[in-house]
Every structure is written in C-alpha cells, then in structure tokens.
Amino acid sequence: MNTVQISLPDALALIERDESPFWDQKSLRSGGAVIQKIAVALANTDGGEFIVGIEDQASGSGISLWSGFPNIEESNFIHQSLTSDIRPPVQYSYEYYLVEGHEGQGLACMVRVEKSGDVHYTAANKVYVRRGASSTEISGQQIVDLQLAKGSMSYEDQSLADYSVAELSTEPELQVFLSTYSPHVNPTDFARRERIGDQQTGQAKVSAALLFSEYPSSVVPKRCAIKISRYETAGEPRREHLAFPPITVDGPLRTLVESALERTTSIVESVSVLEPDGSLVPMKYPPEALKELVVNAVIHRDYNLSDDVHISIFDNRVEVRSLGGLAGQMTLELLFTERTSRNPKVLRLLNRYPNPLNQDIGEGLTTARDKMMAARLKAPRYKVEGNYFIATLPHERLARPEELIMEYLAAHEEITNRTARELTGIQSENTVKEVFYALRNVGKIERVPGRNGNRAAWQKV
C-alpha cells in the first residue's frame, strides 16, 4: 500500500479542483454503491480519477473539507466495491494521501480508473457513463451501442522501442506539465501512475510521446504532425494551386496545436475576401471555431494510420482533415449528442493543463458552430471521405445570396456573376444565374444593356 505525504498547497489544489468528466470527489461516508457508480462510469467512458475523503464544498471551505479515514482498514469497502461488486472488476490503481501538518484529518484514498474494453455493471445491475461532471445511467439500446463501441485497444497504449521512460522524464514539456500538477509527483512516478510507460520494459508509450516529446514524429513510427497548405482556389485542390510548399508543424500536442493555429491564422488573414460594400478585407474566422476543429482532429484521429493532420486554406474556406474517420459507433448524425474517444489518455491528460485546449469536453463542435453563427458565418460542415474525417469552415455569410447582391448594388452600379460568386461563396455559375433571375422576376434588377456573354452584368431597376 502506497501512502504519500503531500503538502498543504497540494491538498488545497485537490479540494478546489473542479469536477469534470475525468475527476470526482467523494466523502468518506459514501457507501459502496456510490463508489461503484463513479468507477463504472469512468471505466465505461474515458477513465479518470476520484478521491474519497473530501467533503462537499457546501459543507465548508479550505483544508477543513479534508476529512479522511482514521486508518487504511476503514477504506476496505472501496476495494471491495471495485474488485467484487462491479462486474467485471475494473482496472484501477490507488494510493493514500496524508497532509503535512494536518495528519489528524485522516487518509484520503485516490483511485485511478482505466478506460476499459468491457461494459461494466454495478452490483445493482446498472450501467453508468460520464457525461460532463456527472455519472449518468444508461439502458436498453444505449448499452448495446456502448458494447459495440468497446473492445479495441487504442494505439496510444502501444510501447515504443526507441523511447524510454527515462528519456520521457527529461522532456521540457513534461516539466511544464508537472509544474502545475497536483499533488506534486516526479516524472517516473507520473508515468507509472498514468500508465503511459511500460513498468516491465521501461519503454514509454505512444500517448507519452504525443503529449510530451519535443519531436513526436522522431519517436512515433507513424506520421503525427500537422501539415498546413494554402491553395489559391475556391475549387478542388491541385498541386498547381499551391501558393508555397506545405508547412509542417511538429511538437508535443499542446504546443503543436498552438503553433499550428498561429501559422494558420496568419495565412488565413493574408487572404482577401470581398465585402458587400465592395471593399477587400482580410479573411477572418472566430478563433474559437478554428481552434476547436484543430483540437478535435489531433485528439480523435487514429494514430495507428500514417498521415499528418492536414489544414488546407482555400480562397473561400478552411478544411481540417484527420485520419481514421469517426471513432467507434459514432456517426455524423450523433456528432452533437454523443461522445466517444479513440485516445482516452491523450484526451484526459490534455485536460489536466491549467488552461486546457479541450476545456469543454464534448462541446467542441457545438462551440465551433455557435461561434460561427455569432459571427454571421455559416456553420461548419462535416463529412467522412474514405478513411478521413473532414471539417470545413466555410467563409460564407448567413445572409441569403439575394440580400448580399442587393447590398452590393446599393454601393455599386453593377455586379457580375464572378463578383456575386466571390461575395456569396457560391461556386456554381449557374446557381448564381438562378439568383439573378429570381431578383429579375420580382423587379429588383435588370441586365445591363449591351453586356452579353462573359461581359454580362446586372444593375438595380
């Protein structure tokens, strides 16, 4: 049994840590049924941690909320619940914490539960999953869907022959991560606790390299960087449309995403788009929308398949392409209502940074949609094409094409089909013609006399 003495600041950090999909706090008065519920929910979802021995915030504040067990024997019901009452038993590790200077307030038991390939049931034959910061019961078809989504080992758990836990322990990004991690732990113990290193061979796992290696592409056998391309077209990409050779960004996932967003934003804003008043302005997207799509790509892609995440910047859109399609039983229809994770350790540990990239678990695509709508741009589009999941941010205004054309004509004498396509984001020349004809039929516009063929234009009546 591992008993660790932690500092008062570390104890306060645990007490004040907000509950999340990966973290919960329980009173020592919690019975076995409560322990079973949280453990089953974590194992059935993405894994996580819970601590027994901290009272609810409503009952006090500060270190007074630390109310642990007087001795280890008093906590035996926790292990009984995890090993005997849950079917099948969950995979877990645990340790006990004593607070320096406050030893009389007892031992708190920290339990870490791994994501499982099985569906777990409580002794009452109930199935729970984590949704937000709650453990939610599911039944019927929902259990069937969970069973179908289970059963495969994630590539993030593969050991790397040429990357050791000893090398991982020296990585600068891991030092950054652990500088705010509570309770304080050394790199080797952290790798053991989080199961991101093989204890027998000393080899680090793929998840460790992705999260903390300075150059993951040098230690992970498959390609795992981000490639950024600028295509000077609104149509399908071809090599002759490339404005410059694609840019490759590599690094631990946190800095990888931040660097890729910085480079992408700079390139996006170098593209000029036509406004209804006729001015040319830098293309802009809500930063939260672009961030959510890139974060979603690196968290949920299949790292067992060898390709980078591709960010392609066009004259009228940005596409983010990630390998592996949709995970588990996820479908396009379920994107906004269900959760699944191909890389639960990556997902969970990214969420432990002070300002995590994936702060609102399960809400990323909803955030992207809402931010685009708030900016009066059309919502992102999603599709599965072969073995790729493709998210597109269109630079198309929510206003109807007719409104944009009439707004343009309020400041200009005429408008051509090409200008209307640039303005509305419509790629089809014939579709724009239909918009012109509809406006003509209601007496809003007319053809400019003497302008035919490629020179054809329209003016207000």
N, C-alpha and C positions, 0 to 999 in steps of 0.2 A: 504494500500500500504506500502510495506516494503522498506525503504530507509536505506542503510548501508553505513557508512563512513569507507573507507578502507585506509590502509597505502600506501605510495608511493611504497615500495618494492612489496606489493601485486598487485598494479596496473601494475607495470612493468612486474611482472610474468604473468599476464593476456595478456598483449601486446605481450610478447615474446613467449607465448605458441604456439607450432606448431599446425597447423590444422591437424585433424585426423578424423577417422570415427565417433568420438563422440564429436567433437569440431569444431566450426567455428566462425569467426569474421566478422562483417558487419559494414559498415559505416552508420551513421545516415541518410545519403542521400539515402540509399537503399529504394526502393519502396515496396509496399505491395506484388508485385509478387515475389521479392527476398525472403521476409520473408516466404511467402507460400512455396516456393521451398525448403528451408532448413528445415522448420518444417515438411513438408510432408515426406521428405527424412528420417529424423531422426525417425519419428513415424512409418514409414513403415519398418525400419531396426531394430536397437537395441536401439533406444533412444539416448539422448545426450544433449548437451548444445550449445547455441550460444549467443554471446553478440553483442548488437547493440550500437555503439558509439566509435568504434576503427577503425582508418583509416588503409589502406593497408600499409604494410612495405615499399613499393616502394615510398611512399609519405613523408617519414621522418624517425625519429628514436626516441626511448625513450618516455618520457611522452608527447612529442609533438603530438604523434599519438592518444592520448586520446582526442576525440572530441565528447562530449556528447550532450544531449538535454538540452536546457536552462530551461525547466520545464517539468513536467510529462505529461502535456496535449499534448505536441508536439509528444509524443510517442504513442498516441492513435491508430495510424494506425497499430501498431504491434498487438495489441489485437483485432482490427477489422479483421485483416488477419487471426488470429489464431482461432477466435470464429465464424466468419460469412462467411468468404470467402473459407475456407477449408471445404471439405465435406468428411466424417463427421468431426466436430471440433476435434482437437487433445487435449489430456490431457496434461496440462502444468502448471508450476508454474513460478513465476518471482520475481525479486527484482531489486532495483535501487542502483547503486554504485556512491558515491562521493569520490574523492581522497583528503585526508587531505593535506591542503596547496595548493591545485590546484582546489578549488571549482569552480572557474570561467571557468573551462574547461568542465563543464556540467555533466549531469547524463548519465551513461551508463546503459542500460537495459539488465540484464542477464536472459535468458529464458532457462528453463529445460523442455525438451520434453520427455514424457514416450513412450516406445515401446507400440504399440497398437495391439489389436487383429483384427482391421479392416484395410482395404486398404483405404488410404486417397488420395483425389484428390485436386488439386488446382482449383481456380475459372476458369482457362482456360482448365479444364478437363484433366490435365496432372498428371501422376503418377511418382514420383521420389523415388529412394533409394540411400543410401550412399554406395559408392564404393571407398575405400581409403579415401582421404580427399575431395572428390568431390560428388556433388549431381547429379545423373545420371538419365535421363528419361528412363522409360521402357514402352513397349507397347505390345499389342497382347498377345501371349502365355506367355510372361514373367509376365504380370499382372495376368493371370489365375493361373500360378504357385505360385505367391505371395499370391493370395486368398486362394489357397489350403493349403499353409503353415501357414496361420493365424488361429486364433480363439480359441486357447487353453491357459489357464492361466498357467504360469510356477510355479512349486513347490517352486522355490526360493522366491516367494511372499507370501507363507503361514506364518502366525503368529505362534510363539512358545509360548505355555502356560507357560513354565518354564524358559523363558529367556526374561528379560525386557530390555528396552532401558536404564534404569538406570544402569543395570549390564553391558550392552554393553559399556556404556560410560567410564567404568573403565578398559577396556581391554588394556593391554600393546600394542598389535598390532595396535589397533585403534589410540593410541597416536603416534606410529611410523608413521602411515599413515598421520595423520593430521599435523605432524611436518613439512611436506613439501607441504601440501595442500594450494592452494591459490585460493581465498582470505582466510585468517585465519578465522576459524569458530570453535565454541565449539562442543563437541561430540553430544549433544542433538539436536542442530540446524542442524548439518550434517545429522543425522538420519532422521530428518524431511524433509530436502531438497531432499535427495536422495531416499526417500520413502522406507527405509529399517527398519522402525519402524511403528507400528500402532498408529496414533495420538490419537485415542479414548481410546484404551485399555492400551497403554504403552508397549505393547508386541513387542519385536524385531522379525524380520523375518528371514527365513532360510538363505537368502543371507547374512545378517549381521553376523550370526553365522559362516557360512562357511568362510567368509573373515577375521573375527576379533576375534572370540572366541579362547581362549587358547586351549580348548579341544572341538572342534565342536561335536565329537561323543557323548559327555555327554549331549548335549542340543538338537541336531537334532535327531528326532526319528529314522531315517533310518541310516544305516551304511554309513560313508562318509570318511573313512581313506584310506590309501594306504597300500597294503599288498605286501611284496617282498618275493619271493621264489626262491631257487636255486635247479634246477633239474639236477642231474648228468646223463644226457642222451641227445641224439640228436633226440630221437623219441618222442612219445606221453608221457605226464607226468603221472606218477602214484605215489602213496604215498611212495612206497619203493625207489623211485628215489630222494626223498628229502634229501639234504645234511644236513639240520638243520631245526628246526621248522620255519615256515614263520615269518618274521619280520613285525610288524605293526607300521606304522608311522602316527601320528596324529598331528594336529595343524592347525592354520589359513592357508589359501591356499598358500600364498607366501612362508612361511617357510616350509609348508608341501611339496611343490614341491622341494625346495632347499634341504631339508633333505633327501627326497626320492632319489634325483639324486646323492647325496653324497654317500648314502649307496649302491645304485645300481652300481655306477661306481666302488666302492671298490670291490664289489663281482664280477663284470664282469672281472676286471683286475686280479682276482685270478684264472681265467680260462685260461689254456694254449692252444694255437692253433698251429698247425703245419704249418710252412712256407715252401715254395718251396725248400729252401736250406737245409731243414731237421731240422732246429732249432725249438725249442718250445719257443714261446713268449707270453706275456700276451695279452688276447683278448682286443681289443680297438675299440671304435666307435667314430666318430666325436661327441663331447659333444653337439653340437647344434642339431644334429639329435635326440638323446635320449631325450633332453630337450623338443623339440617341440612335441614329441609324448606324453610325460607325461603331459605337459601343456594342450594339446588338450583334453586329457582324463578327467582331472579334470574340465575344463571349460565347456565341452559339454556333460558330462554324465547326466543321468536322476537321480536326487537326490530323486525322489519320489519312486524309487526302492531300496530295502535294500540290498546293497552289496558294498564292497570296490572296488576301482580300484586295479587291480592285475598286478604286474610286475613280470614276470617269466623269469628267466635266465637259458638258456639251454647251452649245450656244443657248439652249433652252431648258436644260435640266442637269441634275447630278444623279448618277447611278452608283449605288454601293452594292457590289456583288460578292457574296460569300459562298464558300464551297460546302456542299453537304445537304442542300435542300433544307427541309424542315425536320426538326428532331422528333423522334418518337412517333406518336399518333397525331401530332399537330397538323392542322390543315389551314389553308388561307382563311376559311370561314371562322376558325377558332382563335385567330391571332389576338383578338382584343378581349377574349373571355377566358382563355385557358393558359396555363403555364407548363412548360417542360424545359428541361435543361440537359444539354449534351455534355457540359463541362461543369459539374456542380462545385468542384473545388475552386476553379477559377472564378466562378460566379460568387461564391461565398467569401473568398479571401479578398477579392477586389472590393467587396462591400465593407471590409474592415479598415480601409483607409479613412482618415478623418473627414475628407470630403470626397466620398466615393463617386466614381464615374457612374455606377449603376445604383444611384441612391434610391430611386423609386422602383423597387423590384416589381416586374410585371407591368409597369406603367409606361415603359419607354416609348412604345409605338403610339400609345394614347397621347403622350406628351408631344411627340412629333406632329401628330395630326392636329392637336389643339393649337400649337404654336403657329403652324402654317395657316390655319383658318383665321387666327387672330391677326396675322399679317396680311390678310386678304389674298392669300395664295391658295391654290387648290391643294387638297390633301395629298400626302404621299401615296404612291401606288406600289403594290407588291405582287410579285409573281414568282413561280418556280419554273425554271427553264433548264431542262436536263437535270444535272446534279448541282445546280446553283439556286440560291435564293437571292432575288434581285429586288432591292428597294430603290424607288425613284422619287426624287424631289423635283416635281415639275415647276418651272418658273412661268406659271400661268395664273392670271388673276381670276378671282372668283366672279368678277363681273361677267355678264353674258357678252359674247362677241359683238352683238348689236350695240350694246352700251359703249363698249370701247371704241368702236368705229365712229359712233356719233360724237363721242367726247373728243376724238382726234379731229373730226371735221369742224368742231366748234372753234378750233385754233388754226386750221389749215384749209386751204381751198379745195384740195382733192386728196384722194387716197387710192393707192394701187393695191392689187392683190398681194404683191410681195410685202408691202408695208403692213397690210392687215394681218398677214401670217406672222410677221415678227411681233406685232402688237398683241395678238390673241394667243399665240402659242400653237395655233392650228397648223399642222404640217401639210394638209391636203389643199391644193389649189382649188379643186372642185368644191370642197366643203366651204371655203371662203366665198366662192361664187354663189353658192346657195344662200349664204348670209346676205350678200349684196342683193340678190333677187328678192329676198324676203323684205328687206328695207325698201326696195323699189316698189314692191307691190302695195305697201302701206303709205306710199307717197313721201318717204323720208329722204331718199336720194335718187339721183339720176346719173346716167352715163355722161361723161364729159364729151361734148360733140367733137367729132373728128378724131377721137382717140380710140383706135382699134388694135386688136392683136396684142402683142407684148407691151404696147404703149397705153392700153386701156386703163381708164381711171374713172372714179366716181366722185360726185360732188353733191352737196346738200341742195335740196329743192328750194 
